[in-house]
Amino acid sequence: MYDIAVAGAGVAGSYMAYRLASLGYKVAVLEEHEKIGEPVQCTGIIGAECFERFPFFDGTVLSTTSSAKLFSPSGKEIRLHRDSVQAYIINRAAFDLGLAEKAREQGAQYHLGNRVNNVVVLDDGVMLETEEQETFKAKTAVIATGFGTKIPQKLGLGSIDDIIIGAQVEVDIDGVNEIEVYFDQKLAPGFFAWLVPTSKHKALVGLFSRKNTARHLGDLLSTLFRQNKIASLEATPTYGGVPLRPLKRTYMERVLVVGDAAGQVKPTTGGGVYYGLLCAEIAAETLDQALSTNDFSERLFSGYEKAWRRKLGRELRIGHRARHLHERLANWQIDIIFSIIESTGVHESLLRSPELSFDWHGDAILKGLKYLGPWRRLFTFRGSLKIIQTG
Ligand SMILES: Cc1cc2nc3c(=O)[nH]c(=O)nc-3n(C[C@H](O)[C@H](O)[C@H](O)COP(=O)(O)OP(=O)(O)OC[C@H]3O[C@@H](n4cnc5c(N)ncnc54)[C@H](O)[C@@H]3O)c2cc1C
């Protein structure tokens, strides 16, 4: 019998496996794919704070960035720049593979090509049943099966009802050397689109949207091609979903849910690597406590949820409300916001303060809304602004 069975060898699952195997526990990782890290459904942008806190990125960095250009629907441009590196663009497949290697070196056993269908909680442990008719018994289980997993729902932990779909392609570029983000309700309704150079000649282009993602990606590529930002229209898209809200409950007796499966993602940007790692760290501490005291009770496991909500709850709440506010903006209102930012210099002031950070957006959102205060009349949904400020 294993001490811990982890379902999913993504960033959250393999980090859990690494931490717990390092503590000497017997860990099994079940991954549905034969190849770790693929297919890639990620742009691979990691903030400097994450990079420094989790030293696992060696050999996976494609490029670094200290700036980004934001574009409004009519083409107004705001450049955010700091002197130091703000984010790293990593090769996500190589990162997942490297993390799994580190977990293996600590003794974690990977069982690839095993898709977990069911997790059954028994009196003396848990049983993970796979589509391939294998069973794995352990004292505890971690569900780290990413976006769209049905396992928490089967366990009675509910499901995530607010999601978006991302689409991305790799393209050839010439002459674009900064990250570009496009806010345009026609190109990426409710969300945003991006062009992220990964080298001098290659970039990832993508967007998030609630529906018609493939059509919007086609329109985005045509627009960028017309603007001579990308060299061709031929590319094979990958699609992936992102949860915008966490699960109501991420624990039960003997079981924890971590990462995208738990909805631990920034609702502002759809970035989930850092929050997934932070929550996996908390989850590993909870499981260490459970295994070392032989206490697998719901009470002990609830400590995980309390701890990660203490760390991320406010961010997720403010981010989620801001996300919905953004969805309701018309293009002309986005243009006005860009004009206000330019004329008041709020971005310069935020860039000088620690409130604007790649990974923590709550304070910057609240400060930005204060600047918008005098222009409230231009927004027909004043109530929403208020809700965020009191959130
Ligand atoms: C288009 C797009 C771009 C993104 N860009 C960024 C970015 O730039 N930066 C960032 O921080 N985040 C980004 N994200 C989000 C990021 O990819 C996720 O938050 C992150 O991968 C979550 O990690 P995870 O370990 O929870 O899940 P995953 O990485 O999805 O890993 C889950 C693993 O579980 C496996 N699995 C699934 N079901 C089962 C099962 N039943 N049994 C066994 N194995 C199973 C999967 O194959 C996978 O290996 C992006 C997402 C999308 C869609």
The ligand as an SDF file (V2000), in Angstrom:
LIG
                    3D

 53 58  0  0  0  0  0  0  0  0999 V2000
   -4.1330   28.5850  -23.2490 C   0  0  0  0  0  0  0  0  0  0  0  0
   -3.6340   28.5570  -21.8240 C   0  0  0  0  0  0  0  0  0  0  0  0
   -2.5190   29.3190  -21.4780 C   0  0  0  0  0  0  0  0  0  0  0  0
   -2.0740   29.3170  -20.1320 C   0  0  0  0  0  0  0  0  0  0  0  0
   -0.9580   30.0510  -19.8440 N   0  0  0  0  0  0  0  0  0  0  0  0
   -0.5070   30.0720  -18.5620 C   0  0  0  0  0  0  0  0  0  0  0  0
    0.6480   30.8170  -18.2260 C   0  0  0  0  0  0  0  0  0  0  0  0
    1.2660   31.4640  -19.0740 O   0  0  0  0  0  0  0  0  0  0  0  0
    1.0740   30.8220  -16.9250 N   0  0  0  0  0  0  0  0  0  0  0  0
    0.4050   30.1320  -15.9510 C   0  0  0  0  0  0  0  0  0  0  0  0
    0.7940   30.1930  -14.7770 O   0  0  0  0  0  0  0  0  0  0  0  0
   -0.6930   29.3920  -16.2550 N   0  0  0  0  0  0  0  0  0  0  0  0
   -1.1650   29.3350  -17.5320 C   0  0  0  0  0  0  0  0  0  0  0  0
   -2.2510   28.5600  -17.8520 N   0  0  0  0  0  0  0  0  0  0  0  0
   -2.8840   27.7680  -16.7770 C   0  0  0  0  0  0  0  0  0  0  0  0
   -1.9920   26.5810  -16.4330 C   0  0  0  0  0  0  0  0  0  0  0  0
   -1.7270   25.8370  -17.5980 O   0  0  0  0  0  0  0  0  0  0  0  0
   -2.7000   25.7000  -15.3830 C   0  0  0  0  0  0  0  0  0  0  0  0
   -3.1620   26.5140  -14.3260 O   0  0  0  0  0  0  0  0  0  0  0  0
   -1.7610   24.6310  -14.8250 C   0  0  0  0  0  0  0  0  0  0  0  0
   -1.3410   23.7630  -15.8350 O   0  0  0  0  0  0  0  0  0  0  0  0
   -2.4850   23.8340  -13.7360 C   0  0  0  0  0  0  0  0  0  0  0  0
   -1.6490   22.7940  -13.2730 O   0  0  0  0  0  0  0  0  0  0  0  0
   -2.3070   21.4500  -12.7000 P   0  0  0  0  0  0  0  0  0  0  0  0
   -1.1620   20.5890  -12.2930 O   0  0  0  0  0  0  0  0  0  0  0  0
   -3.3380   21.7780  -11.7290 O   0  0  0  0  0  0  0  0  0  0  0  0
   -3.0600   20.8160  -13.9490 O   0  0  0  0  0  0  0  0  0  0  0  0
   -2.4580   20.2870  -15.2980 P   0  0  0  0  0  0  0  0  0  0  0  0
   -1.1970   20.9670  -15.6390 O   0  0  0  0  0  0  0  0  0  0  0  0
   -3.5810   20.3560  -16.2780 O   0  0  0  0  0  0  0  0  0  0  0  0
   -2.1180   18.7690  -14.9980 O   0  0  0  0  0  0  0  0  0  0  0  0
   -3.1100   17.8000  -14.8180 C   0  0  0  0  0  0  0  0  0  0  0  0
   -2.5320   16.4650  -15.2020 C   0  0  0  0  0  0  0  0  0  0  0  0
   -3.4580   15.4510  -14.8880 O   0  0  0  0  0  0  0  0  0  0  0  0
   -3.5970   14.5580  -15.9740 C   0  0  0  0  0  0  0  0  0  0  0  0
   -4.9190   13.9700  -15.8770 N   0  0  0  0  0  0  0  0  0  0  0  0
   -6.1190   14.5510  -16.1540 C   0  0  0  0  0  0  0  0  0  0  0  0
   -7.1260   13.7160  -15.8470 N   0  0  0  0  0  0  0  0  0  0  0  0
   -6.5580   12.5820  -15.3620 C   0  0  0  0  0  0  0  0  0  0  0  0
   -7.0800   11.3830  -14.8420 C   0  0  0  0  0  0  0  0  0  0  0  0
   -8.3930   11.1520  -14.7630 N   0  0  0  0  0  0  0  0  0  0  0  0
   -6.2240   10.4200  -14.4270 N   0  0  0  0  0  0  0  0  0  0  0  0
   -4.8640   10.6250  -14.4940 C   0  0  0  0  0  0  0  0  0  0  0  0
   -4.3200   11.7580  -14.9740 N   0  0  0  0  0  0  0  0  0  0  0  0
   -5.1580   12.7380  -15.3810 C   0  0  0  0  0  0  0  0  0  0  0  0
   -3.3620   15.4180  -17.1900 C   0  0  0  0  0  0  0  0  0  0  0  0
   -2.9780   14.6580  -18.2970 O   0  0  0  0  0  0  0  0  0  0  0  0
   -2.2650   16.3470  -16.7010 C   0  0  0  0  0  0  0  0  0  0  0  0
   -0.9950   15.8010  -16.9080 O   0  0  0  0  0  0  0  0  0  0  0  0
   -2.7350   28.5470  -19.1620 C   0  0  0  0  0  0  0  0  0  0  0  0
   -3.8580   27.7840  -19.5260 C   0  0  0  0  0  0  0  0  0  0  0  0
   -4.2890   27.7800  -20.8340 C   0  0  0  0  0  0  0  0  0  0  0  0
   -5.4830   26.9430  -21.2040 C   0  0  0  0  0  0  0  0  0  0  0  0
  1  2  1  0
  2  3  1  0
  2 52  2  0
  3  4  2  0
  4  5  1  0
  4 50  1  0
  5  6  2  0
  6  7  1  0
  6 13  1  0
  7  8  2  0
  7  9  1  0
  9 10  1  0
 10 11  2  0
 10 12  1  0
 12 13  2  0
 13 14  1  0
 14 15  1  0
 14 50  1  0
 15 16  1  0
 16 17  1  0
 16 18  1  0
 18 19  1  0
 18 20  1  0
 20 21  1  0
 20 22  1  0
 22 23  1  0
 23 24  1  0
 24 25  2  0
 24 26  1  0
 24 27  1  0
 27 28  1  0
 28 29  2  0
 28 30  1  0
 28 31  1  0
 31 32  1  0
 32 33  1  0
 33 34  1  0
 33 48  1  0
 34 35  1  0
 35 36  1  0
 35 46  1  0
 36 37  1  0
 36 45  1  0
 37 38  2  0
 38 39  1  0
 39 40  1  0
 39 45  2  0
 40 41  1  0
 40 42  2  0
 42 43  1  0
 43 44  2  0
 44 45  1  0
 46 47  1  0
 46 48  1  0
 48 49  1  0
 50 51  2  0
 51 52  1  0
 52 53  1  0
M  END
$$$$
